[in-house]
Amino acid sequence: MTTDRMHPVDQLFAAMSTVKPYPAGVVPVPARIPGVAFFPGGAGLWGAKGGAPLPPMPVGGVMVVGQDFHSETAFTASLAQGTEVPDTPRDSYKIPPTWIGLRRLFKEAGIPLERCFFTNAFMGLRTGTGTTGRFPGSRDEGFVDRCQRFLHRQIDAQRPSVIVTLGLWVPRFIARLSPQLASWQAVASVKQLDAAGPVVHEVGFGNGALPPCTVVALTHPSLRDSNVRRRRYGGLEGHAAELRMLEEATRTAGSARPLV
């Protein structure tokens, strides 16, 4: 099968070799979770199921960008159960906090999960069991550059109207891909991020070759309860501020490219 006929997600998996070599502390993803899971652990598409064709890439929808997929241990557990998001009540305790927080927030903001591509800035897995803190590969400039170029490839594949970043690391990472995000390059706290402007419209990637989009910087869903109270936007605080960010971004983008 030619790459032109491949699903865009399959094309991305096929291009994963471009991020090699992996630095110390990072290993390649050894397999693909067949159900719902962030890329590159899985397809990054809501509704993905083993043995069924992939859902369509939500072109013009929302791209959700985390820092990295997880550790080897966490990946192995998700691979064994076939998904990051079990759909049976008895297994609901296995759903990661990131997914719990995202589903609640997006439901309130009116963002259909089917219109999202869930991915990460850094490819690969952390060795061992650790899942929090700075990603080991972020200290290797060559690897960072390759992952940034790969994120640009992902943006080209989806052409999102909205990009949602999760946590404090991703805004600095993505800022190097667009001059409109230059004010994010030095942010090191939620307060600095809000002062720089957490919602940026008409962001261009690829020297104007891709449709402009709106980029929104949110707190990470897994740590949202402790961090969201610090958010300030549009005269609002905390959860209400982040909800306003999402509503503004989707409303602005939807005027040109509807999300629903």
Buried (B, 14 or more C-beta within 10 A) or exposed (E): EEEEEEBBBBBBBEBBEEBEEBBEBBBBBEEBBBBBBBBBBBBBBBEBBEEEEBBEBBBBBBBBBBBBBBBBBBBEBBBEEBBBBBEEEEEEEBBBEBBBBBBEBBEEBEBBBEBBBBBBBBBBBBBEEBBEEEBBBBEBEEBBEBBBEBBBBBBBBBBBBBBBBBBBBBBBBBBBBBEBBEBBEEBEEBEBBBEBEBBBBEBBBEEEEBBBBBBBBBBBBBBBEEBBEBBBBEEBBBBBBBBBBBBBBBEBBBEEBEBE
